[in-house]
Every structure is written in structure tokens, then in C-alpha cells.
Amino acid sequence: MPRSTERLLAGLLRGIERELPRAIELRHRLHREPELAHAEERTAALVAAELPVPARVVAATGRIARIGPAVGASVALRAELDGLPIGERTGASFSAAGEVMHACGHDVHMAALVALARAAHALGEELPVALLAVFQPSEEAYPSGAEQLVREELAALAPAAVLAAHIHPELRWGAVALDPGPVNASCDAVEIVVAGEPSHGAYPHRGRDPILALAQIVVALHAQVGRRIDPLAAASLTIGVIEGGSAENVIPARARARAALRAHRLEDRRALEQMVREVASGVAAAHGCRAEVELVRGEPALENDAGIVERARALLAETGFDLAPAWRSCGSDDFAFYGALAPIAMAFVGLDGAEGFVARPLHHPELLPPDSAVGAVARAQAVLYVAAATAG
């Protein structure tokens, strides 16, 4: 590792350690007062008050702060502002009241990025390029905050890279997963509406049953995923909503299903969409019904830049991390939209086995990362920044 890289990382790590007590207190305040997507006014104000420089308002409720050189190149690090519509059941002294909760680690990510921003600001002119601390609204809901920033404010700032670190309860504490290529899936939302002919349940031959047709469509879709997609490739389909009818003895006119399609490869993303349209239309027709399919395209697959990953991996040992085994999932994150703007990389910071951590999955009402996760995420963010900032 070049001496300048080693010195920069060491300076950031020392600064993070100094900032941790303040960052942990901020984490508690953020966790106690979560807000849903597009309504993160109080959250953004809490974050902005702790930053060492004034922050610009972006995407209505977001904030961006530039740390370091006022002109020239920059590297962006993202944290998410929004919570989830989940009632918390952690029992923590700083738990949220009501039906909104930081159940995906966003409170940890924000507090960590504030700690890193303050540490970077303390280094002053030692920073080789500016650090853009991006506090993004609406990661958990559409319209996507990341997509808006890519179209508007962040695009104008033209960062050389966009980076993020995310906690993960299935990875070992002390380990970071950081792999090149696709690490999260694309995710598209689909609505299938089947139109039939209503009838009395005692005279089914007089009608055309959209519920029966939709039930067969659901079964056929699950079967076809395994016949349309290479079994060695990551892809999934989830039917999360089925609706239809109003009485047990009435064949209704319509039935509806909503689904999520996920894939790591662009060709599989396209194949899944085509599959849904073909299966829904064909199976509905076989039942004397008609199917309409509406697809709302979501985030693309999250593909980590190989160069940033290689340099960051070489720095992990300096921060006390081990490299986790290769980690890829069909989870999705709107962070992937930033890939249209610049090289991107996301690191996953393990929680499993951390002192005081009770294993729960992401988006669970009892998920509570320990306070020590704030420092772990901040160190991972520092590694990513240094890897991108010192690229040749």
C-alpha cells in the first residue's frame, strides 16, 4: 500500500474513533424518530445539524455535503434517510413509538456517514479528493430517491464513484462482503389482472372464472422460472398479493395478482418479463378469460466495480476486518441506479455474533444492530472512500 494511502486511511480511522460517541448518540435520536420515504424532514434536519459543513437540500428531503477541496474531483458516499412502515418490537431504550421503524440499518448508516464526514473534515487539505456525503431520501419506496438524484442534483456534481456500506445480519461480525460484479438483483413490480365473465357459483358454466385462471397462472409462473432461466443464474419470482371476489358463491368479473421479478443478469430480467406476459395471456385464454399485464420497472442489478473492489479489499485488514466469503443475493437496492452515473460499490458489514445482537433478518420488527455497528459501517465507508479516492 502506498504511504499516502496508508496515511489517509489511518487519519480517517483515528477521526472516526473520536467521533463515535457523538455518532452513537445521533444514531439513538434517528432510531427513536423514524420517518417514511418522502417525509424525512426531521431526520434530514438532525443529520444536517451534525455535519461539519452546510448541506444542500436535494430531492426535496435529502441532503448533500461536500467535505474537502471545494473544486475538482469528488467521491460520493450514500446513506439512506427513510424508515419502514413496521411497528418496532426491540424493547430498546431508544426504540421508536408507533408504526414506523428503522428496520434496515438506515439509522446506523446515517450516523456512520456523519462520523466519517466529520473525520474527513478534520483532515482538511490531506483529502486527495472531496467526499460528497449523500443522505438520500426514499430508498424503501417509489419514486426512488436514488433515481431522482441521478437525474438531477448528483448528476451535476459528477462524482468519480458512488459508494455505500450496508449492515447485514447473515454475515459474520468482523467480516465484510465485498465482491465484484452483480451482488444484488434488479427488481420489477408486475400487476396481472384477469378479466372473466361473472356468474352464480351454482352455474359456473354460465361464466368464465378469473380466480381459477389466476390460480393456474400463479402455479405456471413459479414452474416456468425454472424452465426459462439458467439454473446457475440468480433469478426469482414472488407473488405477494392475490385479490378477487366478494362472496363465496359468486364468480367475479375480475381477479388481480401483484408480483416481484428479480434477476442478476439483464437478459434474465427481460426473459422474466416476457415469461409473465406469455404465461398470463396463454393460461387466461385457456380458461376463456383475458389477462392484462402491467410492469413497473424498478432498480437494476447492483454491479460492484471490480477496480474499486480490488483496491478496497487490500485495505480491509488495516481496519480490523476479514473478507467474508463471496456474498450475492436477490435482494435489491436503489443504490444500483447510481451505476448509470459513475462506478459504484457497496460493502456488506456483518452483524452475526456481535455482542448484544439478537439475530433477526432485515425488515424484521425485532432487528436492532448494536451501537458498535456504527463504527464498523464508518470504517467500511472509509475503506471504500480511500479505495476510490486514491485510484491511479
C-alpha positions in Angstrom: 0.0 0.0 0.0 1.5 3.4 -0.9 2.4 5.5 2.1 -0.1 8.3 1.1 -2.9 5.8 1.1 -1.9 4.3 4.4 -1.7 7.7 6.0 -5.0 8.8 4.6 -6.8 5.7 5.9 -5.1 5.9 9.3 -6.2 9.5 9.7 -9.8 8.7 8.8 -9.9 5.8 11.2 -8.5 7.9 14.1 -11.1 10.6 13.4 -13.9 8.0 13.3 -12.9 6.8 16.7 -13.0 10.3 18.1 -16.5 10.9 16.6 -18.1 7.6 17.7 -19.7 8.7 21.0 -21.4 11.6 19.2 -22.3 9.4 16.3 -23.9 6.8 18.6 -26.0 9.4 20.3 -27.1 10.6 16.9 -28.0 7.0 15.9 -30.2 6.8 19.0 -32.1 10.0 18.1 -32.5 8.9 14.5 -33.8 5.5 15.5 -36.2 7.0 18.0 -37.8 9.3 15.4 -38.0 7.4 12.1 -39.9 8.8 9.1 -41.3 7.2 6.0 -40.0 7.8 2.4 -40.6 11.3 1.0 -41.3 12.7 4.5 -37.8 12.7 6.1 -37.8 16.3 7.1 -36.9 15.8 10.8 -34.4 13.1 10.0 -32.6 15.3 7.5 -32.5 18.2 9.9 -31.0 16.0 12.6 -28.3 14.8 10.2 -27.6 18.3 8.8 -27.1 19.7 12.3 -24.3 17.3 13.0 -22.4 17.8 9.7 -19.2 19.9 9.8 -20.2 22.0 6.8 -23.6 23.3 5.5 -25.5 20.7 3.5 -27.5 21.4 0.3 -31.2 20.3 0.2 -31.7 17.8 -2.7 -34.6 15.7 -3.8 -37.0 17.6 -1.5 -35.9 16.0 1.8 -32.3 14.8 1.0 -29.0 16.4 1.9 -25.6 16.6 0.2 -22.5 18.0 2.0 -19.1 18.5 0.2 -16.2 17.8 2.5 -12.6 18.7 1.5 -11.5 20.5 -1.7 -14.1 23.0 -2.9 -13.3 22.3 -6.6 -12.1 19.3 -8.5 -12.9 15.6 -8.3 -15.2 14.1 -5.7 -16.2 10.7 -4.4 -19.8 10.2 -3.1 -20.9 8.0 -0.2 -24.6 7.4 0.3 -26.7 6.8 3.4 -30.5 6.4 3.4 -32.9 8.6 5.4 -36.1 6.7 5.4 -37.6 4.1 7.7 -40.2 1.4 7.1 -43.9 1.0 7.9 -43.2 -1.5 10.7 -44.1 -1.4 14.4 -40.9 -1.8 16.4 -40.6 -4.7 18.9 -37.0 -4.5 20.0 -37.6 -3.1 23.5 -34.6 -0.9 23.2 -34.4 2.2 25.4 -34.3 4.3 22.2 -36.9 2.3 20.3 -39.5 4.0 18.1 -43.1 4.5 19.1 -45.8 4.0 16.5 -45.8 2.1 13.3 -42.5 3.4 11.6 -39.1 1.9 12.3 -35.5 1.8 11.1 -35.6 -1.9 10.4 -32.9 -2.0 7.7 -30.0 -0.2 9.4 -30.5 3.2 7.9 -30.0 4.9 11.3 -26.7 3.1 11.6 -25.7 4.1 8.0 -26.5 7.8 8.6 -24.7 8.0 11.9 -21.7 6.3 10.4 -21.5 8.6 7.4 -21.8 11.7 9.7 -18.8 10.3 11.7 -16.8 9.8 8.5 -17.7 13.2 7.3 -16.5 14.9 10.5 -13.3 12.8 10.5 -12.7 13.7 6.8 -13.3 17.4 7.6 -10.7 17.3 10.4 -8.1 16.2 7.9 -8.6 19.3 5.8 -6.2 19.5 2.8 -5.0 16.0 3.4 -8.0 14.7 1.5 -7.0 14.0 -2.1 -10.5 14.5 -3.5 -13.7 15.8 -1.9 -16.0 13.5 -0.1 -19.7 14.0 -1.0 -21.8 12.8 1.9 -25.1 12.0 0.3 -28.1 11.5 2.6 -30.7 10.1 0.2 -34.4 10.0 0.7 -36.8 7.2 -0.3 -34.7 4.1 -0.6 -37.6 1.9 0.6 -40.4 3.3 -1.6 -41.0 4.6 -5.1 -40.4 7.0 -6.6 -36.8 6.2 -5.8 -34.6 8.9 -4.2 -31.5 7.5 -5.9 -33.1 7.6 -9.4 -34.1 11.3 -8.8 -30.6 12.2 -7.7 -29.0 10.5 -10.7 -31.3 12.6 -13.0 -30.8 15.8 -11.1 -28.5 17.1 -8.3 -25.9 14.4 -8.1 -25.5 14.2 -11.9 -24.4 17.9 -11.9 -21.8 17.1 -9.3 -20.3 14.3 -11.4 -18.6 12.2 -8.7 -15.9 9.8 -9.8 -17.5 7.0 -7.9 -20.6 6.4 -5.7 -20.1 4.1 -2.7 -22.1 2.7 0.2 -21.9 0.2 3.1 -24.9 -1.7 4.4 -25.3 -3.9 7.5 -26.2 -7.5 7.1 -27.4 -9.8 9.9 -26.4 -13.0 7.9 -22.7 -12.2 7.7 -20.3 -12.7 10.5 -19.3 -9.9 12.8 -15.9 -8.6 11.9 -16.3 -9.6 8.3 -17.1 -7.5 5.2 -18.5 -8.9 2.0 -17.1 -7.0 -1.0 -17.3 -8.7 -4.3 -17.1 -7.6 -7.9 -20.0 -7.8 -10.3 -23.6 -8.3 -9.5 -24.2 -8.5 -5.8 -27.9 -7.5 -5.7 -30.7 -8.2 -8.1 -32.9 -6.0 -10.3 -36.4 -5.8 -9.0 -39.5 -5.1 -11.2 -43.1 -4.9 -10.0 -45.8 -6.7 -12.0 -49.6 -6.5 -11.8 -51.7 -9.2 -13.5 -55.4 -8.5 -14.0 -57.6 -11.4 -15.3 -61.0 -10.5 -16.7 -63.6 -13.2 -16.9 -67.4 -13.4 -17.0 -69.3 -13.2 -13.7 -71.8 -15.9 -12.7 -73.6 -17.5 -9.8 -71.4 -20.2 -8.2 -74.1 -22.8 -8.8 -73.9 -22.2 -12.5 -70.2 -22.0 -13.3 -70.7 -23.0 -16.9 -72.6 -19.7 -17.4 -69.4 -17.7 -16.6 -65.7 -17.7 -17.0 -63.8 -17.9 -13.7 -61.0 -15.4 -13.4 -60.0 -16.7 -10.0 -59.4 -20.2 -11.3 -57.5 -18.8 -14.3 -55.4 -16.6 -12.0 -54.6 -19.5 -9.6 -53.3 -21.5 -12.6 -51.3 -18.5 -13.8 -49.6 -18.3 -10.3 -48.7 -22.0 -10.4 -47.5 -21.8 -14.0 -45.3 -18.8 -13.4 -43.5 -20.4 -10.5 -42.9 -23.5 -12.6 -41.7 -21.5 -15.6 -39.0 -19.6 -13.8 -37.0 -22.8 -13.5 -37.6 -23.5 -17.2 -36.8 -20.1 -18.6 -33.7 -19.1 -16.6 -30.4 -20.8 -16.4 -30.4 -22.7 -13.1 -26.9 -21.4 -12.4 -28.1 -17.8 -12.6 -29.8 -15.9 -9.8 -33.5 -15.1 -10.5 -36.7 -15.2 -8.5 -40.4 -14.5 -8.7 -42.7 -13.7 -5.8 -46.5 -13.5 -5.9 -47.2 -11.3 -2.9 -50.8 -10.3 -3.5 -53.9 -12.1 -4.8 -57.3 -10.4 -4.8 -60.6 -11.2 -6.3 -64.3 -11.7 -5.5 -66.6 -10.5 -2.8 -68.7 -13.6 -1.9 -68.1 -17.3 -1.7 -70.9 -18.2 -4.1 -70.2 -15.6 -6.8 -67.8 -16.0 -9.7 -66.4 -12.4 -10.0 -65.7 -10.5 -13.1 -62.0 -9.8 -12.3 -59.1 -11.1 -10.2 -55.7 -9.5 -9.6 -52.2 -10.5 -8.6 -49.1 -8.5 -7.8 -45.6 -9.9 -8.2 -41.9 -9.0 -7.9 -39.4 -10.2 -10.5 -35.7 -10.3 -9.6 -32.6 -11.2 -11.6 -28.8 -10.6 -11.6 -28.5 -10.6 -15.4 -30.1 -8.2 -17.8 -31.0 -10.9 -20.2 -32.8 -12.8 -17.4 -34.6 -9.6 -16.4 -36.0 -9.4 -19.9 -36.8 -13.1 -20.1 -38.8 -12.9 -16.8 -40.9 -10.0 -18.2 -41.6 -11.9 -21.4 -42.4 -15.1 -19.4 -45.1 -13.3 -17.3 -46.8 -11.8 -20.4 -46.8 -15.1 -22.3 -48.0 -17.3 -19.4 -50.6 -14.9 -18.2 -52.1 -14.4 -21.6 -52.0 -18.1 -22.6 -53.3 -19.5 -19.4 -56.1 -16.9 -19.2 -57.1 -17.7 -22.7 -57.3 -21.4 -22.0 -59.9 -20.6 -19.3 -61.9 -18.3 -21.6 -60.5 -15.2 -19.9 -58.3 -12.3 -20.8 -55.2 -11.2 -18.9 -53.6 -7.7 -18.8 -50.0 -7.3 -17.5 -48.6 -4.1 -16.3 -44.9 -3.9 -15.4 -43.3 -1.1 -13.4 -39.6 -1.2 -13.9 -37.6 -0.8 -10.7 -33.9 -0.7 -9.8 -31.4 -2.5 -12.0 -29.0 -5.1 -10.7 -26.3 -3.7 -8.4 -22.9 -4.3 -10.0 -19.8 -3.6 -8.0 -16.9 -2.0 -9.9 -14.1 -4.5 -10.0 -11.3 -1.9 -9.6 -12.8 -0.3 -6.5 -13.4 -3.7 -5.0 -9.9 -4.9 -5.6 -8.4 -1.8 -4.0 -10.8 -1.8 -1.1 -10.2 -5.5 -0.3 -6.4 -4.7 0.0 -7.3 -2.2 2.7 -9.7 -4.2 4.8 -7.1 -5.7 7.1 -6.0 -2.2 8.1 -9.4 -1.6 9.6 -9.6 -4.9 11.5 -12.0 -6.6 9.1 -11.8 -10.0 7.5 -13.1 -10.6 4.0 -16.3 -12.6 4.1 -16.9 -15.4 1.7 -18.4 -14.4 -1.6 -21.8 -12.8 -1.0 -24.5 -12.2 -3.5 -28.3 -12.1 -3.0 -31.6 -11.5 -4.8 -32.1 -8.5 -2.5 -32.3 -5.2 -4.3 -31.4 -1.6 -3.5 -32.0 1.6 -5.4 -28.3 2.3 -4.9 -27.9 0.4 -8.2 -29.3 3.4 -10.1 -26.1 5.3 -9.4 -24.3 2.9 -11.7 -25.6 4.9 -14.6 -23.7 7.9 -13.3 -20.3 6.5 -12.1 -18.6 3.3 -11.0 -20.3 2.0 -7.8 -19.5 -0.3 -5.0 -21.4 -1.5 -1.9 -19.9 -3.4 1.0 -22.0 -5.5 3.3 -20.9 -5.3 7.0 -21.6 -8.4 9.1 -23.6 -8.4 12.4 -23.9 -12.1 13.2 -22.1 -12.8 16.5 -21.7 -9.1 17.6 -22.0 -8.6 21.3 -25.6 -7.9 22.2 -27.0 -8.6 18.8 -30.1 -10.9 18.6 -30.1 -12.4 15.1 -33.1 -11.2 13.1 -33.4 -10.6 9.3 -33.6 -7.3 7.6 -37.0 -5.6 7.8 -37.9 -7.6 11.0 -39.6 -5.7 13.8 -37.0 -7.0 16.3 -33.9 -6.2 14.2 -31.6 -4.0 16.3 -28.0 -3.6 15.2 -25.7 -2.9 18.2 -24.2 0.5 18.6 -20.8 -1.0 17.7 -22.2 -1.3 14.2 -21.9 2.5 13.7 -18.1 2.3 14.0 -18.0 -0.8 11.8 -20.0 0.8 9.0 -18.0 4.0 9.2 -14.7 2.1 8.8 -16.1 0.2 5.8 -17.2 3.6 4.3 -13.7 4.9 4.9 -12.1 1.9 3.1 -14.4 2.5 0.1 -13.6 6.2 0.0 -9.9 5.7 0.2 -10.0 2.9 -2.5 -11.8 5.2 -4.9 -10.0 8.5 -3.9 -6.5 7.1 -4.4 -7.2 5.3 -7.7 -4.4 5.8 -10.2 
